[in-house]
Amino acid sequence: MAAIFIFLGLAAAACRGAAPEVTPTLPATAAPPTHTPTPFQPSPTLQPLAARVNGEVIPLEQFQAELARYQAAVGTQLATEDEQRVLNDLIDRLLLAQAAGEEGYSVEDASVQRRMDELASSLESDQGLVDWMADQGYTEESLRGDLASSMAAAWMRDKIVAGVPAAAEQVHARQILLYNSEDAAAVIAQLGAGDDFAALAAQYDPVGHGDLGWFPHGYLTDERLEQAAFQLQPGETSPVIETSLGYHIVQVIERDPARPLEPDALLRLQEQALQEWLATRRAQSDIQVLLP
């Protein structure tokens, strides 16, 4: 960056010192002056980049500093997966900040200064902030830039998750989980013969009795299990559902078309909404990864 400033300064000085072009009147015997052409024009040093997102850049220096902070926090050795994770996070943050700008949100200098003051206060002094920035690989300029970008990204994130309703269709279900197909077939036979599902569930799960609680669409980690549950009416039992965990038999106890979400379920749906938004935004964006 210093090279750019130097070049611009020299160019400005040259412009200030240049005289208007004048065609001199020469004696007839004088030879015209000769000029040696400049073989090339100087150009500013290009800034190394980690990525370009819709024309906006992520400098390599910023990526490397963020990667170092991530490594220090996690305490693992540098790995390709870490590089990809950090770069993806920077790209996601930039996509969110760009969308916030499109929505009319802008970060004022005063807001960034308040964050700087809060950080200095938490570190007990301005010198504490200076020491912390040095330890974290920040300059004041880069920290202010990161704070502004993070504030814009957080505003857009909050706007996205606010669109997730606080209530949703939910079912209350329980299951019998078995670990081989023979046991699953035996339990299906017992249920067919009239055995009580709740009693069998308690037999195979003495602690939780197989209770899955209330959950909305998109909450369970296995989509097949969830789909089966939402196809059942209260009192109905599913066939055997095989997943990576084993063999499940599900019974729905209750249904509610608009039950308020529990905090963990709401958080899960909000995370899903954010990831779906980011996936869509990435597909619509021009993203160039430029890591060396």
C-alpha positions in Angstrom: 0.0 0.0 0.0 2.9 2.4 0.7 4.0 1.9 -2.9 0.7 3.1 -4.1 0.9 6.2 -2.0 4.4 6.9 -3.2 3.4 6.6 -6.8 0.4 8.8 -6.4 2.5 11.4 -4.7 5.1 11.4 -7.4 2.4 11.7 -10.1 0.8 14.6 -8.3 4.1 16.4 -8.0 4.9 15.8 -11.6 1.5 17.3 -12.6 2.1 20.4 -10.4 5.5 21.0 -11.9 4.6 20.5 -15.5 4.5 23.6 -17.8 2.1 24.1 -20.6 3.4 22.9 -23.9 5.1 25.7 -25.9 6.5 25.5 -29.4 9.7 27.5 -29.2 10.9 29.8 -32.0 14.3 28.5 -33.1 17.0 30.0 -35.2 17.1 28.5 -38.7 20.5 26.9 -38.0 19.5 25.4 -34.7 18.8 21.7 -34.5 15.5 20.7 -33.0 15.8 19.3 -29.5 15.6 15.6 -29.1 13.4 13.8 -26.5 14.0 10.3 -25.2 10.6 8.6 -24.9 9.7 7.0 -21.6 9.7 3.2 -22.3 6.8 2.5 -19.8 4.6 4.2 -17.4 5.0 3.3 -13.7 2.0 1.5 -12.2 1.0 1.0 -8.6 1.9 -2.3 -6.8 -1.1 -4.6 -6.9 -2.5 -5.7 -3.5 -2.5 -9.5 -3.1 -6.0 -10.8 -2.7 -7.6 -13.9 -1.1 -10.9 -13.5 -2.9 -13.1 -11.1 -4.8 -16.9 -11.1 -4.0 -19.2 -9.3 -6.4 -16.3 -7.0 -7.2 -15.4 -6.3 -3.6 -12.0 -7.7 -2.4 -10.8 -9.6 0.6 -7.1 -8.8 0.9 -4.7 -11.7 1.4 -3.4 -9.8 4.5 -6.8 -9.7 6.0 -7.3 -13.4 5.4 -4.0 -14.3 6.9 -4.6 -12.3 10.0 -8.0 -13.9 10.5 -6.5 -17.3 9.9 -3.9 -16.7 12.6 -6.6 -15.5 15.0 -8.6 -18.6 14.3 -5.6 -20.9 14.8 -4.8 -19.2 18.1 -8.4 -19.5 19.4 -8.8 -23.2 18.3 -5.3 -24.3 19.1 -4.9 -26.7 16.2 -2.2 -27.0 13.7 -2.7 -25.3 10.3 -4.8 -27.4 8.0 -6.4 -26.9 4.6 -9.8 -27.3 6.2 -9.0 -24.4 8.5 -8.1 -22.2 5.6 -11.4 -23.0 3.8 -13.4 -22.4 6.9 -11.9 -19.0 7.6 -12.2 -17.9 3.9 -15.8 -19.1 3.8 -16.6 -17.2 7.0 -15.1 -14.0 5.5 -17.0 -14.5 2.3 -20.3 -15.1 4.2 -19.7 -12.0 6.3 -19.1 -9.9 3.1 -22.2 -11.3 1.4 -24.3 -10.3 4.5 -22.7 -6.9 4.7 -23.3 -6.3 0.9 -27.0 -7.3 1.3 -27.3 -5.0 4.3 -26.1 -2.1 2.1 -28.6 -3.1 -0.6 -31.3 -2.9 2.1 -30.3 0.7 3.0 -28.3 -0.1 6.1 -25.1 1.8 6.6 -22.6 1.8 9.5 -21.8 5.3 10.8 -18.3 6.2 12.0 -19.8 7.1 15.4 -21.2 3.6 15.8 -17.8 2.1 15.1 -16.2 4.5 17.5 -18.7 3.4 20.2 -17.6 -0.2 19.6 -14.0 0.8 19.8 -14.7 2.7 23.1 -16.5 -0.4 24.5 -13.6 -2.6 23.6 -11.1 -0.2 25.2 -13.3 -0.1 28.3 -13.4 -3.9 28.5 -9.6 -3.9 28.3 -9.5 -1.3 31.0 -7.5 1.4 29.0 -6.6 2.7 25.6 -3.2 1.2 26.0 -4.9 -2.1 26.7 -6.7 -1.8 23.4 -3.4 -1.0 21.6 -1.7 -4.0 23.2 -4.7 -6.3 22.3 -4.7 -5.1 18.7 -1.0 -5.8 18.4 -1.5 -9.3 19.9 -4.4 -10.0 17.5 -2.7 -8.7 14.4 -4.9 -5.7 14.0 -4.1 -2.1 13.0 -6.6 0.5 14.1 -7.7 0.8 10.4 -8.2 -2.9 10.0 -10.0 -3.2 13.3 -12.4 -0.4 12.4 -13.0 -2.1 9.0 -13.7 -5.4 10.6 -16.1 -3.9 13.1 -18.0 -2.0 10.4 -18.3 -5.2 8.3 -19.3 -7.3 11.3 -22.0 -4.8 12.3 -23.5 -4.7 8.8 -23.4 -8.5 8.6 -25.0 -8.8 12.0 -27.8 -6.4 11.0 -28.6 -8.5 7.9 -28.3 -11.8 9.9 -30.8 -10.5 12.4 -33.2 -9.5 9.6 -33.0 -13.0 8.1 -33.6 -14.9 11.4 -36.4 -12.5 12.4 -38.4 -13.9 9.5 -38.6 -17.3 11.2 -42.0 -17.6 12.9 -42.1 -18.2 16.6 -44.8 -20.9 16.2 -45.0 -23.8 13.7 -46.7 -27.1 13.1 -45.3 -29.7 15.4 -45.7 -33.3 16.5 -45.0 -35.0 19.8 -43.6 -38.4 19.2 -41.8 -41.3 20.8 -39.7 -44.1 19.4 -38.3 -47.5 19.9 -34.7 -47.6 18.7 -33.1 -51.0 18.0 -29.7 -52.0 16.6 -30.5 -54.9 14.3 -33.2 -55.8 11.9 -34.2 -59.0 13.7 -35.1 -57.1 16.9 -36.9 -54.5 14.9 -39.0 -57.2 13.2 -39.7 -58.8 16.5 -41.0 -55.5 18.0 -43.2 -54.9 14.9 -44.7 -58.3 15.5 -45.3 -57.5 19.2 -47.1 -54.3 18.3 -49.1 -56.1 15.7 -50.2 -58.6 18.3 -51.5 -55.7 20.5 -48.6 -54.9 22.8 -48.5 -51.4 24.2 -46.1 -49.1 22.4 -45.3 -47.0 25.5 -44.5 -50.1 27.6 -42.2 -51.4 24.9 -40.5 -48.0 24.5 -39.9 -47.9 28.3 -38.4 -51.4 28.1 -35.9 -50.5 25.5 -35.2 -47.0 26.9 -35.7 -47.1 30.7 -34.5 -43.5 31.2 -36.3 -41.5 28.5 -39.0 -44.0 27.5 -38.2 -43.1 23.9 -39.8 -39.7 24.2 -38.7 -37.4 21.3 -40.6 -34.4 22.6 -42.3 -31.8 20.4 -40.5 -30.9 17.2 -41.2 -28.9 14.0 -40.2 -29.7 10.4 -36.5 -29.4 10.0 -35.6 -30.1 13.6 -34.6 -33.8 13.6 -31.1 -34.6 12.2 -32.5 -37.4 10.0 -35.0 -36.3 7.4 -36.5 -39.8 6.9 -37.4 -40.0 10.6 -39.0 -36.6 10.6 -41.0 -37.3 7.4 -42.3 -40.5 8.8 -43.4 -38.7 12.0 -45.3 -36.0 10.2 -47.2 -38.5 8.1 -48.7 -40.1 11.2 -51.8 -39.1 13.2 -51.9 -39.4 17.0 -51.8 -43.1 18.0 -50.4 -44.3 14.6 -47.1 -46.2 14.4 -44.6 -46.1 11.6 -43.0 -49.1 9.9 -39.3 -49.7 10.6 -37.1 -46.7 9.6 -33.4 -47.5 9.1 -30.9 -44.6 9.8 -27.2 -44.4 10.6 -28.2 -44.7 14.3 -30.1 -48.0 13.9 -33.7 -49.1 13.3 -36.5 -46.8 14.5 -40.2 -47.4 15.1 -42.0 -44.1 15.7 -45.4 -43.4 17.3 -47.0 -39.9 17.2 -48.7 -38.9 20.5 -50.0 -35.4 19.7 -50.1 -32.9 16.8 -50.4 -29.1 16.9 -50.7 -27.0 13.8 -49.3 -23.8 15.4 -47.4 -24.6 18.6 -44.9 -22.1 20.0 -41.3 -23.2 19.3 -39.0 -24.2 22.2 -35.8 -22.0 22.3 -33.6 -24.8 20.9 -36.0 -25.6 18.1 -36.3 -21.9 17.2 -32.6 -21.5 17.2 -32.2 -24.6 14.9 -34.7 -23.2 12.4 -33.1 -19.8 12.5 -29.7 -21.4 11.7 -31.3 -23.2 8.8 -32.8 -20.0 7.5 -29.5 -18.3 7.6 -27.7 -21.2 5.9 -30.3 -21.4 3.2 -30.1 -17.6 2.6 -26.3 -17.8 2.3 -26.5 -20.8 -0.1 -28.9 -18.8 -2.3 -26.8 -15.7 -2.1 -23.6 -17.6 -3.0 -25.3 -19.1 -6.1 -26.3 -15.6 -7.3 -22.9 -14.0 -6.6 -19.7 -13.7 -8.5 -17.1 -15.2 -6.1 -13.5 -15.7 -7.1 -11.1 -17.4 -4.8 -7.6 -16.1 -5.4 -5.5 -17.8 -2.7 -1.9 -18.4 -3.9 
